[in-house]
Amino acid sequence: MYTPNLSEFPEFSLERLLVTCFGHTPSANLKTCILIDLPDLSLMSEKKFLDQNGFQVQKYAHDVFLRLLDEGVSEKMGYASNDFFAFKTTGGSNLDPEDELVDCEGNSFTFTEDICPNYDLILAITDFSLTAPLTAMAKVHGFRGATLHGVNDIILNSGLSVDYHMVSKQAELFRSILTQSDAFELDFETLGSEFNLRIECEAQEAQKSHGLCPPGKPDVANLPAGEVYFVPKGASGTFPFRFSDGTIAAMKVTDGAIVEASLLRGDAELVKSRNQQLMQDPATGLIGELGFGTQLLPFSGKDIQDEKILATCHVATGRSDHLGGSLTPELFNSRENASHDDILYAPPKTPEIIVSQVRMYKNGEVFPILENYEPTPFLLEKLEPEYPVEKFASGVS
């Protein structure tokens, strides 16, 4: 699997990133703010979190993004304000946050009355993804923004340093190949066993996450971007799932949802806990997304970037309203369960699991598009106008 190294990317430029993703309209005097998440809002007072161990993402928000805005980027962009707020950590991917936020002086604000109605651009640089709730807020209040959860040095100097006009062109090319597919099948191999998951798409238009969020339409970009995705109409079969401690389970899928987890290796209590959650709140097992990476990026150790890498794929469970699906937080039995959780398959993330083949079913034909984390010759031929396909075809790794 070919992945480039950091030396192949230009130096990070916040001004270039903002101009590319949001456009440059100095006369608009856009009000902007940066949001971070903290487990205790008192840590925001006088920026106490900067003196604590950890909080690496929040420190990137302050030391890189806020600093660069304050040191001239905001002025060059013509931004009317440049504010900094914290909200309480949600504890889960895409969970709705509590309404309260605070600034560095300890003043209290709310999403509903102070932030969403009064800012034009909102950047959420957090530990846990805010993409789904921020997208829902943008649709109501009309702002634009970006979620950049999990930022680290590799992401800053690769996934956030690329030319997003090129990323958009590549994503559109990839989207045009996959769109209106009837279904996809994913074959897995792990621990000596084989599994198959079929995801029904019913000839829907594929969507893309491409990083461009121009003026005129409320939207939230997920950065780094570079993905083509579907909201499944159904799913069936079984697929392997790797817990963070290395425990591996087989997830049985019926009628579009995980209905049972079976231990393959590791901690039986983790699998038991997942089965209890599926019983108590079945919406947590609904397959809400099938996604394919479209960028040539180095692995960062963070799903926000690694799921955007060409030849990786991911499925997701839970809420899908931010993707155009119908599963909203109100349909879960518990607010704490109303998350959107990506299940990424990539060699560094799931070393015990091989995605041996992904097949696209379209117009009565079957096309293998990925094999063993490599694009197939069929896909490479289609991608050639916009990708350096020779790096795959020559076996460079």
N, C-alpha and C positions, 0 to 999 in steps of 0.2 A: 504494500500500500504506500503510494507516494505521498509524503507530507513535506512541505518546504521548511526551511529553518528561518530563524528570525532575521538573518542577514539579508534575506530576499525582500524585506519589507521596508518602506520608507519610515523615517522617524515620525513618531506620533505628533500630530498637530490637532489641537482641539478646534482651532479656527477652521481648518479644512474639514474636519468631521461635521461641524455644525453647518457650515455653508453647504456641504454636499447633501446632508440629510434633510435640512430644514429650509434651504434656500437663504438668500441674502437680501433682506429688505430693510435697510437701515432706517428708512423713513417711517416704518411701522412702529418703532419704539416698543418692541415686545417686552413684556414683563416676564422674567424668567426666575426659576428657583430650582434648587437641588434638594432632594429628599433623601434622608438616610434612615435606617432602622436601628434602634437600640433596645436592649432588653429592659433598661431602666432609663426613663426620660430625664432623670436628674443628671445623667452623664453628659447631656447636651449643654447644661449650664456651664458657661465659661469654657466650653469645649473640653470638659474633663476627660472625655473618651480618648483624646489624643495622648494622654499621659498613662493610659491603661495598657496592659498587655492585650494582644489580639486586636480586634476591630480593624483588620487590614483593609477590607472593602471601604469602610467608612473613612478611613484615613486617606485612601485614594481619592474619595469624593472631595475631601477637604484639601489635601496637599497637592493634588493635581488639577482636578476640575475647577474647584472654587478658586484656587490660587491663580490659575491661568485666566479665568474670567476677570478676577480682580486686577490682574496685572496688565490688562490691555485688550484681551479678546472681547470682553463685553462691550468695550468702547468701539472697537473696530466693527463689531456686528450691529452696533446701534441699539443695543438692549437698554431698556429704560430702568431695569432693576436687576438685581442679582442676589437673591435671598437664599437662606439656608435653614432647613427645618428638619426635625427628627420626629418620627412616629414610633410607637412601640412595636417591636419585632412580632411578626405574626406567628412564627414558628413553623410555617409550612408554605409550600410552593403555591402561589396564586390565591392564598386565602385573603379574604377581605380584611383590611386593617381597621383598628379602632379609629374613631373619628378625630381624636385629639392629636395635635402636633405641638411642638415647642420650638422656640428659637434659642439662640445661644445666651440670651439674657433671661431665659426662663419664662418668657411670655407665652401664653397658651393660645392656640388657634385650632380651627377645625377644617377638615377636608371640605365639608359641605358648604360652609359659609365663607371661609377665608381663602382657601387655596384654589380649589377647582374653579370658582367663578371669577377669580381675579388674576390668574396667570395665563399667559399665552403659550409658554413652553415650560414643561415640567420634566426634569431629569431625575429618575429614581435610581440611585446607586446604592444597592442594598444587598444583604445576605440572601434573603428569600425573594423570589420573583414577585413583582407587583404587576405583571403584564395584564392579567385578566381583570383585576379590579380597576387598574388605571385606565384600561381601554373602555370599560363600562362607564367610568366617570367622564372620560373625554366625550363619549357619545351624548351625555346629558349636558355638559357644560361647554363643549365646543373648543377645548384647547388641543394642542398637539404636545407630544412628548416622546420620551424614550425610556426604556428600562434597561439597565446595565448591571444586573445583579451578578455578584461573584467576580467582579473585575480583579484581575491580577496582572503581574508584569508582562506575562506572555500575551494575554488578551490585549493589553494596552498597546503593545508594540507589534501586533500582527492584526488581529481581528478588528481593532479600532483604527488601524492605520491604512487600511486598504482604500481603494477608489470605489465608492459605493455606486457610482454610475456604471462601472464595469460589473460589480456584483449584481446590480439590477438586471443588466443585459444577460448575464449568465443564468440568473434565476428564471428569467422569462424564457430563455431557450430551454432550460430543463423542464419548466412548467409546460411548455408547448408539446414536449414529447410525452409527458405523462397524463395530460389533461384528458378528460372524458373516458378514462379507463373504467371498465366494468368492475374489476377486482384486482387485488394483488395477493400473491401467496408468498409467505416467508418460510423457508426451510432452515431449521436450526439443528446443530449437533453439539452435544455437551455430555461429558461424563459417560461416553459410550452409548448414548441414546439419541434418537432423532425425533424431532417435533415439527409440526406444521401448523401455521396460523393463516387462515384465509380472511381477508378484509374486503368487504363489499363496498364499492364506491358508486355504483349505479350510474356511471357515465357523467358524474358531476364535474364541473369545472375545477381544476386544481387551483390552489391559491399559492401565493408566494410571500415570503418574508424577505424583503430586499433592501431595507434600510432607508428608503427614500420616503420622506414625510413632508411633501411640499405645502406651501401655503394654500389655503382655500378649503381644506377638508380636515375635520377633527380626526386625529389618528395617533396611535402610539407605536413607535418602532421598537423592535426587540433587537438590541445591539450586543454583540455582533449579529448581523443578519446573514442570510444566505440559505434559504430553505424552501422546499416545495412541500405542501401538505394537503391532506384531505381530512374532512370530518366523516368518519366511517358511517355507512348506513346499516352496517351489520358486521359481525365477525364470528368465527367459529374455529375450533381446533384447540391446540395446546402450544404454549411457548414457555421457554425457560426464563426465570427471573433471578437476578443476582442481588441479594441484599448487600448493604454496605459492609457487613462483616465477612462477606464471602460465602454466606449460606446461599444455596441454590435450590429453588423450588420450581415445580412445573405448574403453570397456571392454566387451568381448564377454562375455555371460553365457550359459552353457549348463548345464542341470541344476542350477540353484541356485548357481552359482559363476562368478566371473570366470575366464575361461580364457586371455584374451589382451588386451593393451593395444596400441592403434595410435596413433601420434603424429598429432595434428591441428595443433598449433602449439607451438613452443618447443624444449626441450632433449631431444633424442633419447636421451641417455644415461639420463635419468630413466625414460623409458619402457622402455628396455632393461633397466634394473635391476629394474623392477617385473615384467617378464616372467620374468626369472631367478628372482625370488622365487616367482612363481606355479609355476614348474617345480619348484623345490626343495622348496617347502612349499605344496601346493595348498590347505590349509586356510585360508591367508591370503586366499583369494579367495571364500570362502563368504559368501553374503549372509545376515547374521545378524539383521537388524532392518529394519523399515520404520516410520518414526516421523513424527508430525505434531504441530506446536506448537499449543498451545491458549491461550496467554496474550497479552495486549496489553502489550508491553514495548518499550522502545527497544533498538536494536541496540547491543551492547556491544563487539563485536570478538572475543568469546569464544564458542565453540560451546556451552558449558555453559548460557548464557542464550539465545543467538540461535536454537538449535534448538527452543526452547520458545515462539517467537513464532508467533502465529496466521497461517496462510497460507504458512509455510515447511514444508518436508518434508526428510527425510533418510533415507538408507539407510546401513547399516553392514556392515562386513566383520569376520569373525573370531569370537571366542568369544561365546557367547550363553547360557552357563549362568546368569548373573545375571538373565537375562530369562525364564528358564524353558525355554531351549533345551538342546540336548544337546551343543553343541560346547564341550568343556572344554580346559584347557591341555595335558592329556596327549595330545590328538589332533593337536597340531602337531609337526612334526619338530624344531623348535627352540623353546626357552623364550622366546627373544628375539622370536619371531614371534607368540606367543600373546596378541595384543592384541585389543581391540574398538575399531575405528576408525570414527567417524561421518563420513559424507560429506554435508555440509549444503548445501542449495540455498536461497540467500537473496540478494537483490540486492546487499548490500554484500560478501558473501563470494564470490559467483560472478557478477560483473557481466556476463561474456561469455555466461553460460548462462541461458536462459529456460526455466522449466518451464511450457510453454504450456498444458498441461492435465493434471489428475489425475482419473482416472475410477474409481469404485467399482462393482464387479460384485457384485450381491447379489440373491438370490431371483429370478434370471432377468431382472433389469433392470439397466440401466446408468445411473449417476448421476454427472455431472461434479461434483466437489467443490471443485476449485481451478482457476483459470485466470490465468496470468500473475501469480502471487503475490497473488491476490485470492480470497476465498471466492466461490463461485458463488451465484446467487440461491437455488438449492436448499438449499445449506448455510446461508446467512444466515437463511432462513425457519426452519430447524430450530434455529438457535442463539439466536434472538431472546429467549427467556425469560431468558437469563443474560448476554447480551452487548449492548453498545451498538452494534447492527448498523447504525444510521443513519450511523455514521462511515464505514463501508465503502460503504453504499448511496449516500451522497451524493458519493462520490468524494474524500473528505478524504484528504490525503496529507501 
